[in-house]
Amino acid sequence: MNVKGIAAVALAALLAAGSLGGAAYAAGGHREEDGRDAAALAAMKVSLSQAIATAEASGGRAVGADIVREHGTPAIEVEIVGARGVTTVVVDGQSGQVIATHDGERDDGDDD
């Protein structure tokens, strides 16, 4: 599957998850966080598919992505699976450069 295909699947999964759990999510007080994510995404010069392509260039296949702030800068965190297992690659939302990598999955703080 190419990068556009992965991005389309990721978007479809996010939309499906949002429609199934949106009411429960909103009731949990996450609307403010969604607003910050939307604002960060709008401010980024790098698209989700560009961030995925950059992350996969380090050797692996993308299995997840999230909008984060890395040192106060909007970024896209992409989890890839490769020969070393799961690696998280953080791509700067403005420059498109890899600004951090972490072995293993990142804990997003959710317990579900």
C-alpha positions as a LaTeX table, in Angstrom:
\begin{tabular}{lrrr}
\hline
Residue & $x$ (\AA) & $y$ (\AA) & $z$ (\AA) \\
\hline
Met1 & 0.00 & 0.00 & 0.00 \\
Asn2 & 1.38 & 3.41 & $-0.90$ \\
Val3 & 1.60 & 6.44 & 1.37 \\
Lys4 & $-1.66$ & 7.94 & 0.09 \\
Gly5 & $-3.39$ & 4.62 & 0.72 \\
Ile6 & $-2.05$ & 4.46 & 4.27 \\
Ala7 & $-3.12$ & 8.07 & 4.89 \\
Ala8 & $-6.61$ & 7.31 & 3.54 \\
Val9 & $-6.92$ & 4.23 & 5.75 \\
Ala10 & $-5.68$ & 6.18 & 8.78 \\
Leu11 & $-8.16$ & 8.99 & 8.08 \\
Ala12 & $-11.03$ & 6.53 & 7.63 \\
Ala13 & $-10.13$ & 4.82 & 10.92 \\
Leu14 & $-10.00$ & 8.17 & 12.72 \\
Leu15 & $-13.37$ & 9.18 & 11.30 \\
Ala16 & $-14.93$ & 5.83 & 12.23 \\
Ala17 & $-13.55$ & 6.01 & 15.75 \\
Gly18 & $-14.82$ & 9.56 & 16.07 \\
Ser19 & $-18.33$ & 8.68 & 14.94 \\
Leu20 & $-18.53$ & 5.65 & 17.26 \\
Gly21 & $-17.08$ & 7.23 & 20.35 \\
Gly22 & $-17.55$ & 10.94 & 19.75 \\
Ala23 & $-20.29$ & 11.50 & 22.31 \\
Ala24 & $-18.44$ & 9.63 & 25.05 \\
Tyr25 & $-15.19$ & 11.39 & 24.15 \\
Ala26 & $-16.83$ & 14.83 & 24.25 \\
Ala27 & $-18.51$ & 14.03 & 27.56 \\
Gly28 & $-15.05$ & 13.31 & 28.96 \\
Gly29 & $-13.99$ & 16.95 & 28.47 \\
His30 & $-11.71$ & 16.37 & 25.47 \\
Arg31 & $-13.20$ & 19.09 & 23.26 \\
Glu32 & $-10.51$ & 21.56 & 24.27 \\
Glu33 & $-7.80$ & 19.04 & 23.31 \\
Asp34 & $-9.47$ & 18.46 & 19.94 \\
Gly35 & $-9.49$ & 22.20 & 19.33 \\
Arg36 & $-5.77$ & 22.43 & 20.09 \\
Asp37 & $-5.08$ & 19.49 & 17.74 \\
Ala38 & $-7.11$ & 21.10 & 14.96 \\
Ala39 & $-5.32$ & 24.42 & 15.42 \\
Ala40 & $-1.91$ & 22.70 & 15.43 \\
Leu41 & $-2.79$ & 20.73 & 12.29 \\
Ala42 & $-3.96$ & 23.88 & 10.50 \\
Ala43 & $-0.68$ & 25.63 & 11.37 \\
Met44 & 1.51 & 22.82 & 10.03 \\
Lys45 & 3.16 & 23.02 & 6.63 \\
Val46 & 3.70 & 19.24 & 6.53 \\
Ser47 & 0.81 & 16.96 & 5.62 \\
Leu48 & 0.06 & 13.66 & 7.32 \\
Ser49 & 1.10 & 11.73 & 4.20 \\
Gln50 & 4.42 & 13.65 & 4.02 \\
Ala51 & 5.13 & 12.88 & 7.69 \\
Ile52 & 4.34 & 9.19 & 7.13 \\
Ala53 & 6.64 & 9.04 & 4.10 \\
Thr54 & 9.44 & 10.69 & 6.09 \\
Ala55 & 8.99 & 8.27 & 9.00 \\
Glu56 & 8.86 & 5.22 & 6.73 \\
Ala57 & 12.12 & 6.32 & 5.07 \\
Ser58 & 13.86 & 5.41 & 8.34 \\
Gly59 & 13.00 & 1.77 & 7.69 \\
Gly60 & 9.52 & 0.49 & 8.46 \\
Arg61 & 5.79 & 0.64 & 7.78 \\
Ala62 & 3.53 & 3.19 & 9.45 \\
Val63 & 0.92 & 1.74 & 11.81 \\
Gly64 & $-0.28$ & 4.89 & 13.60 \\
Ala65 & 0.04 & 8.65 & 13.79 \\
Asp66 & $-0.88$ & 11.44 & 16.20 \\
Ile67 & $-0.53$ & 15.20 & 16.47 \\
Val68 & 1.78 & 16.19 & 19.34 \\
Arg69 & 3.82 & 19.08 & 20.61 \\
Glu70 & 7.54 & 18.38 & 20.82 \\
His71 & 9.34 & 21.12 & 22.75 \\
Gly72 & 6.41 & 23.47 & 22.08 \\
Thr73 & 6.42 & 22.83 & 18.33 \\
Pro74 & 3.50 & 21.14 & 16.53 \\
Ala75 & 4.66 & 17.79 & 15.21 \\
Ile76 & 3.36 & 14.50 & 13.86 \\
Glu77 & 4.31 & 11.39 & 15.79 \\
Val78 & 4.34 & 8.30 & 13.55 \\
Glu79 & 4.66 & 4.75 & 14.86 \\
Ile80 & 6.43 & 2.44 & 12.43 \\
Val81 & 7.11 & $-1.27$ & 12.57 \\
Gly82 & 10.39 & $-2.49$ & 11.15 \\
Ala83 & 13.17 & $-4.96$ & 11.76 \\
Arg84 & 13.82 & $-3.46$ & 15.23 \\
Gly85 & 10.15 & $-3.66$ & 16.26 \\
Val86 & 8.03 & $-0.58$ & 16.94 \\
Thr87 & 9.72 & 2.80 & 16.66 \\
Thr88 & 8.11 & 6.20 & 17.13 \\
Val89 & 9.36 & 8.87 & 14.74 \\
Val90 & 8.53 & 12.53 & 15.48 \\
Val91 & 8.37 & 14.74 & 12.39 \\
Asp92 & 8.46 & 18.54 & 12.76 \\
Gly93 & 5.18 & 19.99 & 11.47 \\
Gln94 & 6.89 & 22.98 & 9.87 \\
Ser95 & 10.13 & 21.66 & 8.38 \\
Gly96 & 9.24 & 18.01 & 7.77 \\
Gln97 & 12.49 & 16.95 & 9.42 \\
Val98 & 12.76 & 14.09 & 11.91 \\
Ile99 & 13.28 & 15.74 & 15.29 \\
Ala100 & 13.17 & 12.66 & 17.53 \\
Thr101 & 12.92 & 8.88 & 17.52 \\
His102 & 11.92 & 6.60 & 20.37 \\
Asp103 & 12.09 & 2.81 & 20.53 \\
Gly104 & 8.75 & 1.23 & 21.33 \\
Glu105 & 5.25 & 2.69 & 21.35 \\
Arg106 & 4.66 & 6.05 & 23.03 \\
Asp107 & 2.17 & 6.17 & 25.91 \\
Asp108 & $-0.46$ & 8.75 & 25.00 \\
Gly109 & $-1.83$ & 8.85 & 28.53 \\
Asp110 & $-5.11$ & 7.12 & 27.66 \\
Asp111 & $-5.92$ & 4.00 & 29.58 \\
Asp112 & $-8.28$ & 2.53 & 26.97 \\
\hline
\end{tabular}
